[in-house]
Amino acid sequence: IGNCLLGLNSSEGFTVSRDTDSCTKKTSEKSGVWITNGTECAIIDTPGLNDSNNEDTEHIRGIVEYLRQRGWVDTFLVVRNGHNPRMNHSFKTMLSTFELTFGENFWQHVIIVVSAHGGYGDDPDQQLSIERWKKRIKEIFPKSANAPLETVVLDAKMKDRDRFQVNAEKLWKLVFW
Protein backbone atom coordinates (compact mmCIF):
# COMPACT_ATOMS: atom_id res chain seq x y z
CA ILE A 1 0.00 0.00 0.00
CA GLY A 2 2.80 2.43 0.93
CA ASN A 3 4.59 1.87 -2.37
CA CYS A 4 1.35 2.42 -4.30
CA LEU A 5 0.56 5.66 -2.45
CA LEU A 6 4.06 7.02 -3.12
CA GLY A 7 4.27 5.66 -6.68
CA LEU A 8 7.31 3.51 -5.81
CA ASN A 9 8.23 0.03 -6.93
CA SER A 10 9.65 -2.51 -4.47
CA SER A 11 13.24 -1.90 -5.60
CA GLU A 12 13.07 1.77 -4.56
CA GLY A 13 10.32 1.56 -1.95
CA PHE A 14 9.26 -0.86 0.74
CA THR A 15 10.12 -4.53 0.38
CA VAL A 16 7.22 -6.65 -0.83
CA SER A 17 6.99 -10.42 -0.57
CA ARG A 18 4.35 -13.02 -1.21
CA ASP A 19 6.38 -15.75 0.47
CA THR A 20 5.13 -17.64 3.49
CA ASP A 21 7.78 -15.96 5.66
CA SER A 22 7.47 -12.33 6.71
CA CYS A 23 9.84 -9.94 4.96
CA THR A 24 9.40 -6.70 6.94
CA LYS A 25 11.41 -7.09 10.12
CA LYS A 26 11.96 -3.45 11.09
CA THR A 27 9.95 -0.27 10.96
CA SER A 28 11.15 1.92 8.10
CA GLU A 29 10.23 5.20 6.45
CA LYS A 30 10.16 6.30 2.83
CA SER A 31 9.55 9.77 1.46
CA GLY A 32 8.02 10.48 -1.90
CA VAL A 33 5.15 12.24 -3.56
CA TRP A 34 1.53 11.28 -3.00
CA ILE A 35 0.23 9.56 -6.11
CA THR A 36 -2.81 11.80 -6.63
CA ASN A 37 -1.44 15.29 -6.04
CA GLY A 38 2.36 15.20 -6.06
CA THR A 39 2.70 16.51 -2.50
CA GLU A 40 5.86 15.45 -0.66
CA CYS A 41 5.13 13.18 2.30
CA ALA A 42 6.53 10.26 4.27
CA ILE A 43 5.01 6.85 4.97
CA ILE A 44 6.22 4.58 7.74
CA ASP A 45 5.97 0.85 7.09
CA THR A 46 5.86 -1.53 10.02
CA PRO A 47 6.21 -5.28 10.33
CA GLY A 48 2.91 -7.08 10.01
CA LEU A 49 1.32 -8.97 12.83
CA ASN A 50 1.09 -12.74 13.16
CA ASP A 51 4.69 -12.79 12.04
CA SER A 52 5.91 -16.12 10.65
CA ASN A 53 8.64 -16.19 13.34
CA ASN A 54 6.22 -15.33 16.17
CA GLU A 55 7.95 -12.01 16.88
CA ASP A 56 4.87 -9.81 17.31
CA THR A 57 5.87 -8.55 20.75
CA GLU A 58 9.29 -7.49 19.51
CA HIS A 59 7.76 -5.87 16.42
CA ILE A 60 5.23 -3.87 18.46
CA ARG A 61 8.01 -2.72 20.79
CA GLY A 62 10.10 -1.66 17.77
CA ILE A 63 7.20 0.23 16.21
CA VAL A 64 6.51 2.18 19.40
CA GLU A 65 10.19 3.01 19.89
CA TYR A 66 10.53 4.17 16.28
CA LEU A 67 7.48 6.41 16.54
CA ARG A 68 8.60 7.85 19.88
CA GLN A 69 12.01 8.73 18.43
CA ARG A 70 10.38 10.28 15.37
CA GLY A 71 8.43 12.61 17.61
CA TRP A 72 5.14 12.93 15.73
CA VAL A 73 2.81 11.17 13.32
CA ASP A 74 -0.14 12.76 11.50
CA THR A 75 -2.19 9.62 11.04
CA PHE A 76 -2.09 5.93 11.88
CA LEU A 77 -3.19 3.88 8.89
CA VAL A 78 -4.34 0.57 10.31
CA VAL A 79 -4.17 -1.74 7.31
CA ARG A 80 -6.21 -4.90 7.42
CA ASN A 81 -6.57 -7.68 4.89
CA GLY A 82 -10.03 -7.49 3.36
CA HIS A 83 -10.10 -11.28 3.03
CA ASN A 84 -9.47 -11.83 6.74
CA PRO A 85 -12.24 -10.20 8.78
CA ARG A 86 -11.11 -11.54 12.15
CA MET A 87 -9.43 -9.31 14.69
CA ASN A 88 -6.73 -11.48 16.23
CA HIS A 89 -4.95 -11.19 19.57
CA SER A 90 -1.83 -9.58 18.09
CA PHE A 91 -3.90 -6.85 16.46
CA LYS A 92 -5.72 -6.10 19.73
CA THR A 93 -2.40 -6.01 21.58
CA MET A 94 -0.94 -3.56 19.08
CA LEU A 95 -3.94 -1.21 19.32
CA SER A 96 -3.88 -1.44 23.11
CA THR A 97 -0.17 -0.62 23.17
CA PHE A 98 -0.68 2.36 20.86
CA GLU A 99 -3.55 3.64 23.02
CA LEU A 100 -1.42 3.34 26.16
CA THR A 101 1.61 4.93 24.49
CA PHE A 102 -0.02 7.78 22.60
CA GLY A 103 -3.05 8.40 24.81
CA GLU A 104 -6.76 8.56 24.18
CA ASN A 105 -6.21 11.09 21.38
CA PHE A 106 -4.56 8.28 19.36
CA TRP A 107 -8.02 7.17 18.20
CA GLN A 108 -8.71 10.55 16.59
CA HIS A 109 -5.78 9.85 14.22
CA VAL A 110 -6.69 6.31 13.13
CA ILE A 111 -7.86 5.52 9.62
CA ILE A 112 -8.62 1.94 8.69
CA VAL A 113 -7.34 0.90 5.28
CA VAL A 114 -8.86 -2.27 3.91
CA SER A 115 -6.51 -3.97 1.47
CA ALA A 116 -8.81 -5.27 -1.26
CA HIS A 117 -6.23 -7.61 -2.89
CA GLY A 118 -7.54 -7.87 -6.39
CA GLY A 119 -10.45 -5.51 -6.79
CA TYR A 120 -13.15 -3.47 -5.18
CA GLY A 121 -16.13 -5.51 -6.22
CA ASP A 122 -18.60 -3.13 -4.55
CA ASP A 123 -19.58 -6.06 -2.36
CA PRO A 124 -22.20 -5.15 0.25
CA ASP A 125 -20.57 -7.73 2.54
CA GLN A 126 -17.38 -5.64 2.47
CA GLN A 127 -19.22 -2.60 3.85
CA LEU A 128 -20.88 -4.78 6.47
CA SER A 129 -17.48 -6.17 7.45
CA ILE A 130 -16.09 -2.63 7.76
CA GLU A 131 -18.97 -1.60 10.02
CA ARG A 132 -18.49 -4.73 12.16
CA TRP A 133 -14.80 -3.91 12.53
CA LYS A 134 -15.53 -0.38 13.68
CA LYS A 135 -18.14 -1.64 16.12
CA ARG A 136 -15.75 -4.28 17.49
CA ILE A 137 -12.95 -1.74 17.97
CA LYS A 138 -15.31 0.55 19.86
CA GLU A 139 -16.42 -2.38 22.06
CA ILE A 140 -12.89 -3.48 22.89
CA PHE A 141 -11.47 0.03 23.24
CA PRO A 142 -14.03 2.31 24.95
CA LYS A 143 -11.73 5.33 24.48
CA SER A 144 -12.29 5.00 20.72
CA ALA A 145 -16.05 5.55 21.11
CA ASN A 146 -15.99 9.13 19.78
CA ALA A 147 -13.40 8.49 17.06
CA PRO A 148 -14.64 8.56 13.46
CA LEU A 149 -12.57 5.50 12.44
CA GLU A 150 -12.82 6.51 8.80
CA THR A 151 -12.22 3.67 6.36
CA VAL A 152 -10.76 3.57 2.85
CA VAL A 153 -10.54 0.52 0.59
CA LEU A 154 -7.41 0.25 -1.56
CA ASP A 155 -6.38 -2.46 -3.99
CA ALA A 156 -2.58 -2.59 -4.04
CA LYS A 157 -2.70 -4.49 -7.34
CA MET A 158 -4.44 -1.45 -8.84
CA LYS A 159 -6.57 -3.49 -11.25
CA ASP A 160 -8.97 -0.55 -11.27
CA ARG A 161 -6.52 2.37 -11.43
CA ASP A 162 -9.25 5.03 -11.51
CA ARG A 163 -10.89 3.65 -8.36
CA PHE A 164 -7.50 3.45 -6.64
CA GLN A 165 -6.87 7.11 -7.49
CA VAL A 166 -10.27 8.20 -6.16
CA ASN A 167 -9.78 6.27 -2.91
CA ALA A 168 -6.16 7.43 -2.52
CA GLU A 169 -7.36 11.03 -2.86
CA LYS A 170 -10.07 10.35 -0.26
CA LEU A 171 -7.36 9.00 2.05
CA TRP A 172 -5.22 12.11 1.45
CA LYS A 173 -8.11 14.36 2.41
CA LEU A 174 -8.77 12.33 5.57
CA VAL A 175 -5.11 12.52 6.58
CA PHE A 176 -4.77 16.26 5.98
CA TRP A 177 -8.25 17.53 6.80
One Martini backbone bead per residue (centre of mass of N, CA, C, O) as a GRO file, in nm:
protein
  177
    1ILE     BB    1   0.060   0.062  -0.023
    2GLY     BB    2   0.294   0.262   0.010
    3ASN     BB    3   0.401   0.239  -0.278
    4CYS     BB    4   0.141   0.329  -0.421
    5LEU     BB    5   0.115   0.615  -0.280
    6LEU     BB    6   0.430   0.687  -0.390
    7GLY     BB    7   0.510   0.547  -0.666
    8LEU     BB    8   0.659   0.274  -0.591
    9ASN     BB    9   0.883   0.031  -0.606
   10SER     BB   10   1.046  -0.235  -0.446
   11SER     BB   11   1.340  -0.120  -0.516
   12GLU     BB   12   1.267   0.187  -0.383
   13GLY     BB   13   1.094   0.079  -0.161
   14PHE     BB   14   0.917  -0.138  -0.018
   15THR     BB   15   0.914  -0.447   0.077
   16VAL     BB   16   0.797  -0.733  -0.114
   17SER     BB   17   0.599  -1.031  -0.025
   18ARG     BB   18   0.463  -1.380  -0.100
   19ASP     BB   19   0.565  -1.533   0.114
   20THR     BB   20   0.547  -1.717   0.410
   21ASP     BB   21   0.752  -1.518   0.499
   22SER     BB   22   0.848  -1.254   0.651
   23CYS     BB   23   1.004  -0.932   0.549
   24THR     BB   24   0.924  -0.732   0.774
   25LYS     BB   25   1.136  -0.639   1.059
   26LYS     BB   26   1.135  -0.320   1.025
   27THR     BB   27   1.096  -0.004   1.073
   28SER     BB   28   1.012   0.225   0.801
   29GLU     BB   29   1.103   0.505   0.578
   30LYS     BB   30   0.936   0.692   0.314
   31SER     BB   31   0.980   0.920   0.058
   32GLY     BB   32   0.743   1.122  -0.138
   33VAL     BB   33   0.477   1.126  -0.369
   34TRP     BB   34   0.162   1.165  -0.398
   35ILE     BB   35  -0.022   1.018  -0.646
   36THR     BB   36  -0.256   1.257  -0.681
   37ASN     BB   37  -0.066   1.551  -0.604
   38GLY     BB   38   0.262   1.562  -0.542
   39THR     BB   39   0.302   1.553  -0.240
   40GLU     BB   40   0.513   1.563   0.008
   41CYS     BB   41   0.591   1.254   0.189
   42ALA     BB   42   0.552   1.013   0.459
   43ILE     BB   43   0.604   0.659   0.512
   44ILE     BB   44   0.534   0.405   0.750
   45ASP     BB   45   0.666   0.085   0.790
   46THR     BB   46   0.551  -0.221   0.927
   47PRO     BB   47   0.530  -0.492   1.074
   48GLY     BB   48   0.349  -0.753   1.078
   49LEU     BB   49   0.120  -0.960   1.196
   50ASN     BB   50   0.169  -1.280   1.250
   51ASP     BB   51   0.444  -1.373   1.244
   52SER     BB   52   0.637  -1.638   1.129
   53ASN     BB   53   0.836  -1.597   1.409
   54ASN     BB   54   0.683  -1.487   1.660
   55GLU     BB   55   0.746  -1.132   1.681
   56ASP     BB   56   0.529  -0.926   1.782
   57THR     BB   57   0.639  -0.797   2.038
   58GLU     BB   58   0.896  -0.681   1.906
   59HIS     BB   59   0.753  -0.516   1.688
   60ILE     BB   60   0.587  -0.331   1.870
   61ARG     BB   61   0.826  -0.213   2.019
   62GLY     BB   62   0.964  -0.096   1.761
   63ILE     BB   63   0.738   0.091   1.674
   64VAL     BB   64   0.721   0.269   1.926
   65GLU     BB   65   1.015   0.362   1.927
   66TYR     BB   66   1.017   0.495   1.652
   67LEU     BB   67   0.784   0.700   1.705
   68ARG     BB   68   0.914   0.840   1.945
   69GLN     BB   69   1.171   0.938   1.794
   70ARG     BB   70   1.019   1.103   1.576
   71GLY     BB   71   0.761   1.259   1.754
   72TRP     BB   72   0.552   1.232   1.494
   73VAL     BB   73   0.205   1.177   1.376
   74ASP     BB   74  -0.070   1.218   1.185
   75THR     BB   75  -0.130   0.904   1.097
   76PHE     BB   76  -0.300   0.592   1.141
   77LEU     BB   77  -0.265   0.315   0.937
   78VAL     BB   78  -0.490   0.052   0.946
   79VAL     BB   79  -0.412  -0.248   0.805
   80ARG     BB   80  -0.638  -0.472   0.639
   81ASN     BB   81  -0.748  -0.770   0.538
   82GLY     BB   82  -1.030  -0.826   0.343
   83HIS     BB   83  -1.008  -1.162   0.379
   84ASN     BB   84  -0.968  -1.095   0.708
   85PRO     BB   85  -1.208  -1.028   0.957
   86ARG     BB   86  -1.032  -1.089   1.189
   87MET     BB   87  -0.947  -1.012   1.532
   88ASN     BB   88  -0.660  -1.053   1.670
   89HIS     BB   89  -0.449  -1.049   1.933
   90SER     BB   90  -0.220  -0.880   1.808
   91PHE     BB   91  -0.397  -0.642   1.722
   92LYS     BB   92  -0.501  -0.569   2.004
   93THR     BB   93  -0.225  -0.520   2.129
   94MET     BB   94  -0.137  -0.291   1.949
   95LEU     BB   95  -0.371  -0.094   2.011
   96SER     BB   96  -0.322  -0.087   2.315
   97THR     BB   97  -0.034   0.023   2.302
   98PHE     BB   98  -0.100   0.284   2.152
   99GLU     BB   99  -0.297   0.396   2.360
  100LEU     BB  100  -0.092   0.402   2.596
  101THR     BB  101   0.130   0.574   2.449
  102PHE     BB  102  -0.068   0.813   2.295
  103GLY     BB  103  -0.345   0.802   2.391
  104GLU     BB  104  -0.672   0.883   2.337
  105ASN     BB  105  -0.602   1.057   2.074
  106PHE     BB  106  -0.523   0.833   1.879
  107TRP     BB  107  -0.817   0.773   1.760
  108GLN     BB  108  -0.824   1.051   1.589
  109HIS     BB  109  -0.571   0.908   1.392
  110VAL     BB  110  -0.750   0.678   1.268
  111ILE     BB  111  -0.720   0.469   0.974
  112ILE     BB  112  -0.885   0.241   0.778
  113VAL     BB  113  -0.730  -0.006   0.570
  114VAL     BB  114  -0.848  -0.188   0.302
  115SER     BB  115  -0.724  -0.469   0.151
  116ALA     BB  116  -0.846  -0.599  -0.151
  117HIS     BB  117  -0.694  -0.793  -0.336
  118GLY     BB  118  -0.824  -0.755  -0.661
  119GLY     BB  119  -1.057  -0.551  -0.574
  120TYR     BB  120  -1.375  -0.409  -0.505
  121GLY     BB  121  -1.682  -0.513  -0.606
  122ASP     BB  122  -1.912  -0.382  -0.437
  123ASP     BB  123  -1.953  -0.532  -0.165
  124PRO     BB  124  -2.176  -0.545   0.092
  125ASP     BB  125  -1.998  -0.719   0.284
  126GLN     BB  126  -1.769  -0.515   0.314
  127GLN     BB  127  -1.928  -0.296   0.463
  128LEU     BB  128  -2.015  -0.478   0.695
  129SER     BB  129  -1.729  -0.545   0.790
  130ILE     BB  130  -1.646  -0.258   0.857
  131GLU     BB  131  -1.867  -0.205   1.069
  132ARG     BB  132  -1.781  -0.437   1.257
  133TRP     BB  133  -1.501  -0.334   1.317
  134LYS     BB  134  -1.576  -0.069   1.447
  135LYS     BB  135  -1.751  -0.190   1.668
  136ARG     BB  136  -1.530  -0.369   1.795
  137ILE     BB  137  -1.335  -0.149   1.871
  138LYS     BB  138  -1.539   0.008   2.056
  139GLU     BB  139  -1.570  -0.231   2.255
  140ILE     BB  140  -1.267  -0.278   2.335
  141PHE     BB  141  -1.224   0.056   2.298
  142PRO     BB  142  -1.376   0.304   2.464
  143LYS     BB  143  -1.186   0.552   2.368
  144SER     BB  144  -1.308   0.520   2.057
  145ALA     BB  145  -1.613   0.614   2.050
  146ASN     BB  146  -1.548   0.923   1.913
  147ALA     BB  147  -1.428   0.802   1.671
  148PRO     BB  148  -1.451   0.776   1.325
  149LEU     BB  149  -1.306   0.549   1.170
  150GLU     BB  150  -1.211   0.572   0.898
  151THR     BB  151  -1.255   0.430   0.558
  152VAL     BB  152  -1.037   0.262   0.315
  153VAL     BB  153  -1.020   0.124  -0.009
  154LEU     BB  154  -0.738  -0.077  -0.132
  155ASP     BB  155  -0.570  -0.180  -0.435
  156ALA     BB  156  -0.245  -0.279  -0.485
  157LYS     BB  157  -0.291  -0.389  -0.788
  158MET     BB  158  -0.456  -0.183  -0.961
  159LYS     BB  159  -0.696  -0.280  -1.157
  160ASP     BB  160  -0.844  -0.002  -1.063
  161ARG     BB  161  -0.706   0.294  -1.106
  162ASP     BB  162  -0.933   0.499  -1.064
  163ARG     BB  163  -1.025   0.395  -0.785
  164PHE     BB  164  -0.759   0.431  -0.645
  165GLN     BB  165  -0.738   0.736  -0.683
  166VAL     BB  166  -0.995   0.814  -0.533
  167ASN     BB  167  -0.914   0.674  -0.259
  168ALA     BB  168  -0.642   0.821  -0.222
  169GLU     BB  169  -0.770   1.103  -0.205
  170LYS     BB  170  -0.945   1.046   0.037
  171LEU     BB  171  -0.712   0.982   0.224
  172TRP     BB  172  -0.570   1.254   0.207
  173LYS     BB  173  -0.808   1.419   0.325
  174LEU     BB  174  -0.810   1.268   0.600
  175VAL     BB  175  -0.518   1.334   0.685
  176PHE     BB  176  -0.551   1.664   0.573
  177TRP     BB  177  -0.804   1.825   0.713
   0.00000   0.00000   0.00000
